[in-house]
Amino acid sequence: MKIHDIVWSEQIIEGKDVIRIIKHPAMQRIKNIWISAYGYLFDMKRNATRYDHSLGVYLLLRHFGASKEEQVAGLIHDVSHTALSHVSTYALQGKYTGTEFHELEQEKFIFESGLGSLLSDLGYNPSELLHSEKYSFLENNLPDICADRLDYALRDSLHLQILSKQQVDFVLENLKIINKEFIFKNADAAFTYSFAFYLLNLMHYGSPAEAHFNNDFGELIKYAVKKGVLHEKDWFSDDVKVINRLKVSSDKKIKKWLSSYNNKLAVYEDRKNPTKVFPKKIRIVDPKVKIGNKIKRLTEISEVYSKIINDYKKTHKEHKLPVTIFYKD
């Protein structure tokens, strides 16, 4: 099976088991679920799907010699993502509480979709594969880096032109595994990745526009469910189907709501006179770097990065994002 990936270029996937998993309808579904519903469907910039990301995590784990089991865990780690990605968390939970909605539904989805049966037939324990804390390469806690965090940041950085392909290659070439951790070989590569991650968090992941969209679109979804335009099963379809259901609705409020996402909308951080305050998910990486015989955090060896992170922390002590929302004339 030949694929072309924005991060890994042309790759060959040979394992029959892996190919069967990739071709399963549960995996194919996430081809139409974008990492950021706002970033692609409305902002039209972040053209990375959950499918792209899942294959990217698999390829990264394969490249660095993770076990076959951990590679498969990485491949399926996002398979239960709902349509519109994180919007469902705001629509169904009201706000981000530390656990995403799709994570709560993960095991149920795996088995109801039939993917669990396939994994069992291939000799895997589906329930075990979902315990990401078992797999230190796949997932770990901030400020450390992992396959999941590396892939989505490098992928988004390419789509948004924050990093060039040469810079992404430089980051990957200067990573190595030491004591079951991703460690950078030098400070330059660590800074290239970490500063890109900082910019992504500042300008996109934690931006006022994306926070407004996730919350506001979550309210639209709740309204559409209340009016019977959307149903619970729609969450496990995909972005295209859900958006099309909203677009063809005869409900005037839904039509007006959808039309409000236009180029006259302006949202900016405002700590003096905000019109709304959103919960903010703060993400900062501080990867480990091998310097001689020692391993240190990037903030310990880079004064520039240390200042960037400390300044950011000072202005984001609370997980709150006060914003002003208005429409330009």
C-alpha positions as CSV (number, residue, x, y, z in Angstrom):
1,M,0.0,0.0,0.0
2,K,1.6,3.3,-1.2
3,I,0.6,6.6,0.5
4,H,1.9,10.2,0.1
5,D,2.0,12.1,3.4
6,I,2.8,15.8,3.9
7,V,5.2,15.0,6.7
8,W,6.7,11.7,5.5
9,S,6.4,12.1,1.7
10,E,5.9,8.8,-0.2
11,Q,5.7,5.7,2.1
12,I,5.0,2.0,1.6
13,I,2.9,0.2,4.1
14,E,3.5,-3.6,3.7
15,G,1.9,-5.3,6.8
16,K,-1.3,-7.0,5.8
17,D,-2.7,-6.6,9.3
18,V,-2.1,-2.8,9.3
19,I,-3.6,-2.5,5.8
20,R,-6.7,-4.3,6.9
21,I,-7.1,-1.9,9.9
22,I,-6.5,1.1,7.7
23,K,-9.1,0.0,5.2
24,H,-11.8,-0.7,7.8
25,P,-14.8,1.6,7.5
26,A,-14.2,3.0,11.0
27,M,-10.8,4.3,9.9
28,Q,-12.0,5.4,6.5
29,R,-14.7,7.5,8.3
30,I,-12.1,9.8,9.8
31,K,-10.9,10.9,6.3
32,N,-13.7,13.5,6.5
33,I,-13.0,14.6,10.1
34,W,-10.5,17.5,10.3
35,I,-8.2,18.1,13.2
36,S,-9.7,21.5,13.5
37,A,-13.3,22.0,12.3
38,Y,-12.8,25.8,12.4
39,G,-9.3,25.7,11.0
40,Y,-10.4,23.9,7.8
41,L,-14.1,24.3,7.2
42,F,-14.2,28.0,8.0
43,D,-10.7,29.4,8.2
44,M,-9.7,27.2,5.2
45,K,-6.1,26.7,6.2
46,R,-5.5,23.6,8.3
47,N,-6.2,20.8,5.8
48,A,-5.2,17.9,8.0
49,T,-7.7,15.2,8.8
50,R,-7.8,12.7,11.7
51,Y,-7.0,10.0,9.1
52,D,-3.9,11.9,8.0
53,H,-2.8,12.4,11.6
54,S,-3.5,8.7,12.6
55,L,-1.3,7.4,9.7
56,G,1.3,10.0,10.6
57,V,1.5,8.8,14.2
58,Y,1.8,5.2,12.9
59,L,4.6,6.2,10.5
60,L,6.4,8.1,13.2
61,L,6.2,5.2,15.7
62,R,7.3,2.8,13.0
63,H,10.2,5.0,12.0
64,F,11.5,5.1,15.6
65,G,11.1,1.4,16.2
66,A,8.1,1.3,18.6
67,S,6.6,-2.2,19.1
68,K,4.0,-3.4,16.6
69,E,1.4,-3.2,19.3
70,E,2.2,0.5,20.0
71,Q,2.2,1.2,16.3
72,V,-1.3,-0.2,16.0
73,A,-2.4,1.7,19.2
74,G,-1.1,4.9,17.5
75,L,-2.9,4.1,14.3
76,I,-6.3,3.8,16.0
77,H,-5.9,6.4,18.7
78,D,-8.2,8.9,17.0
79,V,-10.7,6.5,15.4
80,S,-13.5,7.4,17.8
81,H,-13.3,11.1,17.1
82,T,-16.7,12.6,16.6
83,A,-17.6,14.8,13.7
84,L,-16.3,18.4,14.1
85,S,-13.6,17.1,16.5
86,H,-13.5,19.2,19.7
87,V,-16.8,21.0,19.1
88,S,-18.6,17.9,20.4
89,T,-16.8,18.4,23.8
90,Y,-18.3,21.9,24.1
91,A,-21.7,20.9,22.8
92,L,-22.1,17.8,25.0
93,Q,-20.0,18.6,28.0
94,G,-20.4,22.4,28.0
95,K,-16.6,23.0,28.2
96,Y,-13.3,21.2,28.2
97,T,-12.9,19.4,31.5
98,G,-9.7,17.5,31.0
99,T,-11.3,14.7,29.0
100,E,-12.6,15.0,25.5
101,F,-16.1,13.6,24.6
102,H,-14.7,11.2,22.1
103,E,-12.4,9.7,24.7
104,L,-15.4,8.8,26.8
105,E,-17.0,7.0,23.9
106,Q,-13.8,5.4,22.6
107,E,-14.3,1.7,23.7
108,K,-18.0,1.7,22.9
109,F,-17.2,3.0,19.4
110,I,-14.4,0.5,18.7
111,F,-16.7,-2.5,19.4
112,E,-19.9,-1.1,17.8
113,S,-18.1,-0.2,14.6
114,G,-16.7,-3.7,14.2
115,L,-13.1,-2.6,14.4
116,G,-12.8,-4.3,17.8
117,S,-13.7,-7.7,16.2
118,L,-11.1,-7.2,13.5
119,L,-8.4,-6.3,16.1
120,S,-9.3,-9.4,18.1
121,D,-9.1,-11.6,15.0
122,L,-5.6,-10.1,14.3
123,G,-4.4,-11.1,17.8
124,Y,-4.7,-7.8,19.6
125,N,-6.6,-6.9,22.7
126,P,-8.7,-3.9,21.7
127,S,-9.3,-2.7,25.2
128,E,-5.6,-2.7,26.0
129,L,-4.8,-0.8,22.8
130,L,-7.0,2.1,24.1
131,H,-5.0,2.6,27.3
132,S,-2.6,5.1,25.9
133,E,-0.8,5.5,29.2
134,K,0.8,2.1,28.5
135,Y,2.6,3.5,25.5
136,S,5.1,6.1,26.4
137,F,6.1,6.9,22.8
138,L,2.5,7.4,21.7
139,E,1.2,9.6,24.6
140,N,2.7,11.3,27.7
141,N,2.1,14.5,29.7
142,L,3.1,18.0,28.8
143,P,5.7,19.5,28.7
144,D,7.2,16.3,27.3
145,I,6.9,15.3,23.6
146,C,5.3,12.2,22.2
147,A,4.3,10.8,18.8
148,D,0.9,12.3,18.9
149,R,2.1,15.7,19.9
150,L,5.0,15.6,17.4
151,D,2.8,14.7,14.5
152,Y,-0.1,17.1,14.8
153,A,2.3,20.0,15.5
154,L,4.6,19.3,12.5
155,R,1.6,18.5,10.3
156,D,-0.2,21.8,11.2
157,S,3.0,23.7,10.9
158,L,3.4,22.6,7.3
159,H,-0.2,23.4,6.4
160,L,0.0,26.8,8.0
161,Q,3.5,27.4,6.6
162,I,5.0,28.0,10.1
163,L,7.7,25.4,9.2
164,S,9.1,24.4,5.8
165,K,9.5,20.8,4.8
166,Q,13.2,21.1,5.3
167,Q,12.7,22.3,8.9
168,V,10.3,19.4,9.6
169,D,12.9,17.0,8.2
170,F,15.5,18.6,10.4
171,V,13.4,18.1,13.5
172,L,12.8,14.5,12.8
173,E,16.4,13.8,11.8
174,N,17.5,15.2,15.2
175,L,15.3,13.1,17.4
176,K,16.4,9.9,19.0
177,I,15.0,7.4,21.6
178,I,16.8,7.4,25.0
179,N,15.3,5.4,27.9
180,K,12.0,5.1,26.1
181,E,11.7,8.8,25.5
182,F,11.9,11.1,22.5
183,I,15.1,13.2,23.1
184,F,16.5,15.9,20.8
185,K,20.1,15.5,19.7
186,N,20.7,19.3,19.7
187,A,19.1,22.5,20.9
188,D,18.5,23.9,17.4
189,A,16.1,21.2,16.4
190,A,14.4,21.3,19.8
191,F,13.9,25.1,19.5
192,T,12.6,24.7,15.9
193,Y,9.9,22.3,17.0
194,S,9.1,24.0,20.3
195,F,8.8,27.5,18.9
196,A,6.5,26.3,16.2
197,F,4.4,24.6,18.9
198,Y,4.3,27.8,20.8
199,L,3.1,29.7,17.7
200,L,0.5,27.1,17.0
201,N,-0.9,27.4,20.5
202,L,-0.8,31.2,20.5
203,M,-2.3,31.7,17.0
204,H,-4.5,28.7,16.5
205,Y,-5.0,26.1,19.2
206,G,-5.6,28.6,22.0
207,S,-6.6,31.6,19.8
208,P,-9.6,33.8,20.5
209,A,-11.2,32.9,17.1
210,E,-10.9,29.1,17.7
211,A,-12.2,29.4,21.2
212,H,-15.2,31.4,20.1
213,F,-15.9,29.0,17.3
214,N,-15.7,25.9,19.5
215,N,-18.0,27.4,22.1
216,D,-20.4,29.1,19.7
217,F,-20.7,26.2,17.3
218,G,-21.2,23.9,20.2
219,E,-24.2,26.0,21.1
220,L,-25.4,25.8,17.5
221,I,-25.1,22.0,17.6
222,K,-27.1,21.8,20.9
223,Y,-29.8,23.9,19.3
224,A,-29.9,21.7,16.2
225,V,-30.2,18.6,18.4
226,K,-33.0,20.1,20.4
227,K,-34.8,20.9,17.1
228,G,-34.3,17.4,15.7
229,V,-32.1,18.6,12.9
230,L,-29.2,16.5,14.3
231,H,-29.3,13.2,16.2
232,E,-26.9,11.4,18.4
233,K,-25.9,9.0,15.6
234,D,-24.7,12.0,13.5
235,W,-21.8,12.6,15.9
236,F,-20.3,9.4,14.6
237,S,-20.7,10.3,10.9
238,D,-18.3,13.0,9.7
239,D,-17.8,16.7,9.3
240,V,-19.2,16.9,5.8
241,K,-22.4,15.1,6.6
242,V,-23.1,17.1,9.7
243,I,-22.4,20.5,8.0
244,N,-24.6,19.4,5.1
245,R,-27.4,18.5,7.5
246,L,-27.2,22.0,9.0
247,K,-27.0,23.7,5.6
248,V,-30.1,22.0,4.2
249,S,-32.1,22.7,7.4
250,S,-35.1,24.9,6.9
251,D,-34.7,26.3,10.4
252,K,-34.2,30.1,10.0
253,K,-32.1,30.4,13.2
254,I,-29.7,27.7,12.0
255,K,-29.3,29.4,8.6
256,K,-28.6,32.8,10.3
257,W,-26.2,31.2,12.8
258,L,-24.2,29.6,10.0
259,S,-24.0,32.8,8.1
260,S,-22.5,34.6,11.1
261,Y,-19.2,32.8,10.4
262,N,-17.9,35.2,7.8
263,N,-15.0,37.6,7.1
264,K,-16.7,40.4,9.0
265,L,-16.4,38.5,12.3
266,A,-13.5,39.8,14.5
267,V,-12.4,38.1,17.7
268,Y,-9.5,39.3,19.8
269,E,-8.1,38.8,23.3
270,D,-9.3,41.5,25.6
271,R,-8.3,41.5,29.3
272,K,-9.8,44.9,30.1
273,N,-13.4,44.8,28.7
274,P,-14.1,41.4,27.4
275,T,-17.6,40.5,26.0
276,K,-17.0,36.8,26.9
277,V,-14.6,34.6,28.8
278,F,-13.8,31.1,27.5
279,P,-12.0,28.3,29.2
280,K,-8.5,28.0,27.8
281,K,-6.5,24.8,27.3
282,I,-2.8,25.9,27.8
283,R,-0.3,23.8,25.9
284,I,3.5,24.3,26.3
285,V,6.3,21.9,25.4
286,D,9.7,21.9,27.0
287,P,11.4,18.9,25.4
288,K,14.6,17.1,26.7
289,V,17.8,17.7,24.8
290,K,21.1,15.6,25.0
291,I,24.0,18.0,25.6
292,G,27.2,16.0,25.9
293,N,26.5,13.3,28.5
294,K,23.7,15.2,30.1
295,I,20.0,15.5,29.3
296,K,18.4,18.9,30.0
297,R,15.2,20.7,29.3
298,L,15.2,23.2,26.4
299,T,14.4,26.0,28.9
300,E,17.6,25.2,30.8
301,I,19.8,25.7,27.7
302,S,18.0,28.3,25.7
303,E,17.6,31.7,27.2
304,V,15.4,32.8,24.3
305,Y,13.0,29.9,24.7
306,S,13.0,30.3,28.5
307,K,12.0,33.9,28.2
308,I,9.3,33.2,25.6
309,I,7.7,30.5,27.9
310,N,8.0,32.5,31.1
311,D,6.4,35.6,29.5
312,Y,3.6,33.4,28.2
313,K,3.0,31.9,31.6
314,K,2.9,35.3,33.3
315,T,0.1,36.4,31.0
316,H,-1.8,33.1,31.1
317,K,-1.8,32.1,34.8
318,E,-5.4,31.2,34.7
319,H,-7.0,28.8,32.2
320,K,-9.3,31.6,31.0
321,L,-9.4,33.5,27.7
322,P,-11.2,36.8,27.8
323,V,-12.2,38.0,24.4
324,T,-14.2,40.7,22.6
325,I,-16.4,39.6,19.6
326,F,-17.8,42.0,17.1
327,Y,-18.7,42.4,13.4
328,K,-16.9,44.9,11.2
329,D,-19.0,47.4,9.2
